[in-house]
Amino acid sequence: MIPEVNAPHPYLSRTRSFTRRGDRMPPRHQVAYDDLAPRYVIDVPRDGGETTVDPAYTLDVADVFGRTAPLVVEVGPGSGDALLAGAAARPDWDFLALEVWRPGIGQALMHLREQQPPNIAFVEADAAVALQTMLPEASVAEVWTFFPDPWPKRKHLRRRIVQPEFAGTVCRVLAPGGIWRLATDIEAYATHMRRVLDADERFELVSTERASLRPVTRFESKGVAVGRTITDLAYRRR
Ligand SMILES: C[S@@+](CC[C@H](N)C(=O)[O-])C[C@H]1O[C@@H](n2cnc3c(N)ncnc32)[C@H](O)[C@@H]1O
C-alpha cells in the first residue's frame, strides 16, 4: 500500500478563528507570565501544535481548583478584563479561560498579580478544538464569548468562531439549562450569531440585555468610541 504522504494534519488544515501573532510581550507582561504561569496556566498535553490539546486528555477541573463549583469557560478572554471581573464578583464559581494568544494571557496575569484569585485558570489552546474533548459533557454552567474576532471580509467569514459546528461544541460541554453569553460590537457579526443560534434548536434565546457580570472592557470602549452599538446575547441550552 502506498503510504499517504503530505496528508494535512486535521487541526492544521481546518479553518481557524485566529492567526498566530507571535509570543513577544512587553517586559512587565513577560515577568508576570514567567512568575505566574506555573500556577495559573495548565500544562496540558499537546497534539499536533502549540494550541491543540491531546484529544485523549480530559482536564480534571475539581483537581485544578481544589473544589467542585459552577464552571464558567471563557473563550478568548484577551487581556482578561471580563474574566477577572467575573472571578472577583463570583468567588463561589470557577473560571477557565481558553486563549490562543500568549501575550494576552501575560497581560491578564499581570492584572491578577496583586489579588491572585484562586478561582481562575488558563489553558493556552484553540477553544474550537479543545472543547470537543478536553472537558466532560454537560460539565459547564456558562460559556462566554465576548467580542470574538469579527473577520469582516467576505472571504474570511468562515473564520468567525461562532459557526454551527462550534455551537455543537459549546452545546456538548454546557449542562442542560447552561448559558452561552455572547457580545459583539460588530452589527454584521451580531446578525450572524443570531442566524446561527436561532436556527439551532438545542438553544433558546433568553436575553439580549447586557450580562450583569460583563464589565466595560478596553476592547468594548474602543468600539463605542467609534460609534458602534454593542449587542449582548444569552442562549440557554435546552
Ligand atoms: C477581539 S479579542 C477580544 C478579547 C476579549 N474577549 C475582550 O472582550 O476584550 C478576541 C480574542 O479571542 C482569541 N481567540 C480567537 N480565536 C480563538 C480560539 N479559537 N480559541 C481561543 N481564543 C481565541 C484571540 O486571541 C483574542 O484574544
The ligand as an SDF file (V2000), in Angstrom:
LIG
                    3D

 27 29  0  0  0  0  0  0  0  0999 V2000
  -11.0920   40.5930   19.7450 C   0  0  0  0  0  0  0  0  0  0  0  0
  -10.3500   39.7560   21.0950 S   0  0  0  0  0  0  0  0  0  0  0  0
  -11.4840   40.0300   22.4430 C   0  0  0  0  0  0  0  0  0  0  0  0
  -10.8730   39.7920   23.7830 C   0  0  0  0  0  0  0  0  0  0  0  0
  -11.8180   39.8750   24.9920 C   0  0  0  0  0  0  0  0  0  0  0  0
  -12.8590   38.8600   24.9420 N   0  0  0  0  0  0  0  0  0  0  0  0
  -12.4260   41.2340   25.1590 C   0  0  0  0  0  0  0  0  0  0  0  0
  -13.6610   41.3460   25.1450 O   0  0  0  0  0  0  0  0  0  0  0  0
  -11.6850   42.2060   25.3110 O   0  0  0  0  0  0  0  0  0  0  0  0
  -10.6410   38.0640   20.6600 C   0  0  0  0  0  0  0  0  0  0  0  0
   -9.7540   37.0930   21.4280 C   0  0  0  0  0  0  0  0  0  0  0  0
  -10.1100   35.7590   21.0910 O   0  0  0  0  0  0  0  0  0  0  0  0
   -8.9230   34.9810   20.9690 C   0  0  0  0  0  0  0  0  0  0  0  0
   -9.2560   33.8240   20.1340 N   0  0  0  0  0  0  0  0  0  0  0  0
   -9.5860   33.8170   18.8200 C   0  0  0  0  0  0  0  0  0  0  0  0
   -9.8750   32.5820   18.4090 N   0  0  0  0  0  0  0  0  0  0  0  0
   -9.7250   31.7680   19.4940 C   0  0  0  0  0  0  0  0  0  0  0  0
   -9.8800   30.3710   19.6910 C   0  0  0  0  0  0  0  0  0  0  0  0
  -10.2390   29.5720   18.6880 N   0  0  0  0  0  0  0  0  0  0  0  0
   -9.6340   29.8600   20.9150 N   0  0  0  0  0  0  0  0  0  0  0  0
   -9.2520   30.6720   21.9450 C   0  0  0  0  0  0  0  0  0  0  0  0
   -9.0850   32.0160   21.8170 N   0  0  0  0  0  0  0  0  0  0  0  0
   -9.3280   32.5530   20.5980 C   0  0  0  0  0  0  0  0  0  0  0  0
   -7.9330   35.9490   20.3630 C   0  0  0  0  0  0  0  0  0  0  0  0
   -6.5890   35.5320   20.5650 O   0  0  0  0  0  0  0  0  0  0  0  0
   -8.2700   37.2320   21.0990 C   0  0  0  0  0  0  0  0  0  0  0  0
   -7.5430   37.3610   22.2880 O   0  0  0  0  0  0  0  0  0  0  0  0
  1  2  1  0
  2  3  1  0
  2 10  1  0
  3  4  1  0
  4  5  1  0
  5  6  1  0
  5  7  1  0
  7  8  2  0
  7  9  1  0
 10 11  1  0
 11 12  1  0
 11 26  1  0
 12 13  1  0
 13 14  1  0
 13 24  1  0
 14 15  1  0
 14 23  1  0
 15 16  2  0
 16 17  1  0
 17 18  1  0
 17 23  2  0
 18 19  1  0
 18 20  2  0
 20 21  1  0
 21 22  2  0
 22 23  1  0
 24 25  1  0
 24 26  1  0
 26 27  1  0
M  CHG  2   2   1   9  -1
M  END
$$$$
